[in-house]
């Protein structure tokens, strides 16, 4: 399996975890991605579709992180408001 196929596999696992609401589990996979990227050879045209899919999933994942951050912020704000 090429480095870019491995990267895609991890990105798919991240998206699935985030979609199920487990953003923390998805974030924990970032180190594995970093290791692959650090050692990956230069991409060839054969990896183009895998890389494009990783980028698409990353945009989706970023949306999940943003959404989770906003929800946590609202919960904290509500908690602080109740304590006053």
N, C-alpha and C positions, 0 to 999 in steps of 0.2 A: 504494500500500500504506500503510495507516495505521501510525502509530507503534507501536500495540499489536500489530499483525500482524508488524511488524519485530522487536519485542521477543520475540514468540513464536518467530519463526524463529531468532533467536539462541539462545533457551533450548533449542530442539530440537537445535541444533548442539552446544550445551554438553552436553546429556544424552547425545547420541550419542558424543561424544568421551570423556566420562567412562565410559560403559558399555564402550567399547572399551579402557579402561585409561589413556587419555591425559588425566588430570585437569589436568595443566599446560596443555594446549591449551584446555581448557574454561575454566580460570581466566583465560587471556589474553583471552577474549571479554568479560570484565567491563567493560572500559573502553568498548567499543562499546555495551553495554547502558546504561551510565551516561550516555553522550551522548544516547541516545534518550530516556531518562527525563527528563533535564534539559530537553529541548526539547518534550516531548510535551504536547499540549493536555490539558485535563481529560478524563477518560474519560467515555464515554456508555454507555448500556445496550447499545448495539450491540457494544461491546468486552468485555462481561462474560465471555463464554466464552473469549476469548483470554487475558484476565487470569487467570481461574481455572486455565487450562491452564499458564500461566507459573508460577503459584504451586505447582501440583502438580509440575511439572518441577524447580522450585527445591528443593522438599523432597527429591526424589530426588537431585538434584545435591549437596545438603548431606550426604546419606548417603554418597555416593561420596567426597566430600572427607574426611569423618570416617574412612572406611575406609582411604583412602590415607594419612592422617596416622598412623593406628594402625600400619599396615604399615611405614611409614618409621621410626616410633619403635622398632618391634621390631627392624628391621634395624640401626639405630644401636646399640641396646642389645646385640644379639648381637655386633656388631663390637667394641664397647668391652669386652665380656666376654672375647672371644678375645684381645684385646691385653694383658690383665692376666696 
